[in-house]
Amino acid sequence: MAKNTSKKIKELRGVKPEKVTDEQLKKVQEVINEINRSQMDIGQMEVRKHAITHHITKLQEDVNVIRDEFEKEYGTADVNIQDGTINYEENVEADKKD
């Protein structure tokens, strides 16, 4: 008997297939594996994102320390980060009274 004929006979008798075809199984396994790989990639990116965020927080703390040093040494933390120029704000109200 041909393979298709056997299948048709089983269908007529009400026998249901016990397994999906090998091609269908392979296809669903490939898709599920790709989903799993993608989810793992997302997890790795999230770990990297967390590490970078932590690093940025540390750098912001470092900037605050430097700002405090500028305040103590120069009386202001208003410094042009391009050329190092210190911007001393003069008391505008005192100038108006003079």
CNS distance restraints for C-alpha pairs under 8 A (distance, minus, plus):
assign (resid   1 and name CA) (resid   5 and name CA) 6.34 0.50 0.50
assign (resid   1 and name CA) (resid   6 and name CA) 6.47 0.50 0.50
assign (resid   2 and name CA) (resid   6 and name CA) 6.35 0.50 0.50
assign (resid   3 and name CA) (resid   7 and name CA) 6.33 0.50 0.50
assign (resid   4 and name CA) (resid   8 and name CA) 6.15 0.50 0.50
assign (resid   5 and name CA) (resid   9 and name CA) 6.22 0.50 0.50
assign (resid   6 and name CA) (resid  10 and name CA) 6.30 0.50 0.50
assign (resid   7 and name CA) (resid  11 and name CA) 6.25 0.50 0.50
assign (resid   8 and name CA) (resid  12 and name CA) 6.20 0.50 0.50
assign (resid   9 and name CA) (resid  13 and name CA) 6.28 0.50 0.50
assign (resid  10 and name CA) (resid  14 and name CA) 6.25 0.50 0.50
assign (resid  10 and name CA) (resid  15 and name CA) 5.04 0.50 0.50
assign (resid  10 and name CA) (resid  16 and name CA) 7.36 0.50 0.50
assign (resid  11 and name CA) (resid  15 and name CA) 5.66 0.50 0.50
assign (resid  11 and name CA) (resid  16 and name CA) 6.88 0.50 0.50
assign (resid  20 and name CA) (resid  24 and name CA) 6.16 0.50 0.50
assign (resid  20 and name CA) (resid  25 and name CA) 6.32 0.50 0.50
assign (resid  21 and name CA) (resid  25 and name CA) 6.16 0.50 0.50
assign (resid  22 and name CA) (resid  26 and name CA) 6.03 0.50 0.50
assign (resid  23 and name CA) (resid  27 and name CA) 6.13 0.50 0.50
assign (resid  24 and name CA) (resid  28 and name CA) 6.22 0.50 0.50
assign (resid  25 and name CA) (resid  29 and name CA) 6.07 0.50 0.50
assign (resid  26 and name CA) (resid  30 and name CA) 6.14 0.50 0.50
assign (resid  27 and name CA) (resid  31 and name CA) 6.35 0.50 0.50
assign (resid  28 and name CA) (resid  32 and name CA) 6.10 0.50 0.50
assign (resid  29 and name CA) (resid  33 and name CA) 5.98 0.50 0.50
assign (resid  30 and name CA) (resid  34 and name CA) 6.17 0.50 0.50
assign (resid  31 and name CA) (resid  35 and name CA) 6.26 0.50 0.50
assign (resid  32 and name CA) (resid  36 and name CA) 6.22 0.50 0.50
assign (resid  33 and name CA) (resid  37 and name CA) 6.16 0.50 0.50
assign (resid  34 and name CA) (resid  38 and name CA) 6.08 0.50 0.50
assign (resid  35 and name CA) (resid  39 and name CA) 6.14 0.50 0.50
assign (resid  36 and name CA) (resid  40 and name CA) 6.19 0.50 0.50
assign (resid  37 and name CA) (resid  41 and name CA) 6.18 0.50 0.50
assign (resid  38 and name CA) (resid  42 and name CA) 6.25 0.50 0.50
assign (resid  39 and name CA) (resid  43 and name CA) 6.25 0.50 0.50
assign (resid  40 and name CA) (resid  44 and name CA) 6.25 0.50 0.50
assign (resid  41 and name CA) (resid  45 and name CA) 6.20 0.50 0.50
assign (resid  42 and name CA) (resid  46 and name CA) 6.14 0.50 0.50
assign (resid  43 and name CA) (resid  47 and name CA) 6.29 0.50 0.50
assign (resid  44 and name CA) (resid  48 and name CA) 6.24 0.50 0.50
assign (resid  45 and name CA) (resid  49 and name CA) 5.96 0.50 0.50
assign (resid  46 and name CA) (resid  50 and name CA) 6.11 0.50 0.50
assign (resid  47 and name CA) (resid  51 and name CA) 6.31 0.50 0.50
assign (resid  48 and name CA) (resid  52 and name CA) 6.18 0.50 0.50
assign (resid  49 and name CA) (resid  53 and name CA) 6.07 0.50 0.50
assign (resid  50 and name CA) (resid  54 and name CA) 6.14 0.50 0.50
assign (resid  51 and name CA) (resid  55 and name CA) 6.19 0.50 0.50
assign (resid  52 and name CA) (resid  56 and name CA) 6.18 0.50 0.50
assign (resid  53 and name CA) (resid  57 and name CA) 6.31 0.50 0.50
assign (resid  54 and name CA) (resid  58 and name CA) 6.40 0.50 0.50
assign (resid  55 and name CA) (resid  59 and name CA) 6.27 0.50 0.50
assign (resid  56 and name CA) (resid  60 and name CA) 6.14 0.50 0.50
assign (resid  57 and name CA) (resid  61 and name CA) 6.34 0.50 0.50
assign (resid  58 and name CA) (resid  62 and name CA) 6.34 0.50 0.50
assign (resid  59 and name CA) (resid  63 and name CA) 6.29 0.50 0.50
assign (resid  60 and name CA) (resid  64 and name CA) 6.34 0.50 0.50
assign (resid  61 and name CA) (resid  65 and name CA) 6.40 0.50 0.50
assign (resid  62 and name CA) (resid  66 and name CA) 6.33 0.50 0.50
assign (resid  63 and name CA) (resid  67 and name CA) 6.02 0.50 0.50
assign (resid  64 and name CA) (resid  68 and name CA) 6.17 0.50 0.50
assign (resid  65 and name CA) (resid  69 and name CA) 6.32 0.50 0.50
assign (resid  66 and name CA) (resid  70 and name CA) 6.25 0.50 0.50
assign (resid  67 and name CA) (resid  71 and name CA) 6.22 0.50 0.50
assign (resid  67 and name CA) (resid  77 and name CA) 5.29 0.50 0.50
assign (resid  68 and name CA) (resid  72 and name CA) 6.28 0.50 0.50
assign (resid  68 and name CA) (resid  77 and name CA) 7.22 0.50 0.50
assign (resid  69 and name CA) (resid  73 and name CA) 6.08 0.50 0.50
assign (resid  70 and name CA) (resid  74 and name CA) 5.47 0.50 0.50
assign (resid  70 and name CA) (resid  75 and name CA) 6.81 0.50 0.50
assign (resid  70 and name CA) (resid  76 and name CA) 6.10 0.50 0.50
assign (resid  70 and name CA) (resid  77 and name CA) 5.09 0.50 0.50
assign (resid  71 and name CA) (resid  75 and name CA) 4.46 0.50 0.50
assign (resid  71 and name CA) (resid  76 and name CA) 4.44 0.50 0.50
assign (resid  71 and name CA) (resid  77 and name CA) 5.11 0.50 0.50
assign (resid  72 and name CA) (resid  76 and name CA) 7.63 0.50 0.50
assign (resid  76 and name CA) (resid  86 and name CA) 7.81 0.50 0.50
assign (resid  76 and name CA) (resid  87 and name CA) 7.69 0.50 0.50
assign (resid  76 and name CA) (resid  88 and name CA) 6.81 0.50 0.50
assign (resid  77 and name CA) (resid  86 and name CA) 7.85 0.50 0.50
assign (resid  78 and name CA) (resid  86 and name CA) 6.08 0.50 0.50
assign (resid  78 and name CA) (resid  87 and name CA) 5.49 0.50 0.50
assign (resid  78 and name CA) (resid  88 and name CA) 7.38 0.50 0.50
assign (resid  79 and name CA) (resid  84 and name CA) 5.92 0.50 0.50
assign (resid  79 and name CA) (resid  85 and name CA) 5.66 0.50 0.50
assign (resid  79 and name CA) (resid  86 and name CA) 4.54 0.50 0.50
assign (resid  79 and name CA) (resid  87 and name CA) 6.00 0.50 0.50
assign (resid  80 and name CA) (resid  84 and name CA) 5.06 0.50 0.50
assign (resid  80 and name CA) (resid  85 and name CA) 5.18 0.50 0.50
assign (resid  80 and name CA) (resid  86 and name CA) 6.44 0.50 0.50
assign (resid  80 and name CA) (resid  87 and name CA) 7.55 0.50 0.50
assign (resid  81 and name CA) (resid  85 and name CA) 7.72 0.50 0.50
assign (resid  91 and name CA) (resid  95 and name CA) 6.58 0.50 0.50
assign (resid  92 and name CA) (resid  96 and name CA) 6.43 0.50 0.50
assign (resid  93 and name CA) (resid  97 and name CA) 6.59 0.50 0.50
assign (resid  94 and name CA) (resid  98 and name CA) 6.63 0.50 0.50
